[in-house]
Amino acid sequence: FETPKQDDCLWINDVDSQHKFSNCDIRIETVNSTDKFNEKHDDENIVFLNGGIQTEDNDFVAQPGDVVSCAILKRLIKLFPYINENTTIMTIKRDIDE
């Protein structure tokens, strides 16, 4: 049984989209290289929605459902620079303008 959603709920339907919710900036995007992570600020949080970071043996180090701060993620990708194809992430950062 699913409770009907209220009008003030946030609906995220599209990859590569941006949203504002509860004083946060939320971005959904596809990542195919570690460069995207290095461009982000250390205080941003990353939620893996699809794919992830892998070892050279294809074992996942970060996978769907994992929430990792970007500061930690930058350390991880130095050790495990392999990104699964079409990795989808959600970046959440506090909106400092509000």
Secondary structure, 3 states (H helix, E strand, C coil): CCCCCCCCCCCCCCCCEEEEECCEEEEEEEECCCHHHHCCCCCCEEEEEECCEECCCCCEEECCCCEEEHHHHHHHHHHCCEECCCEEEEEEEECCCC
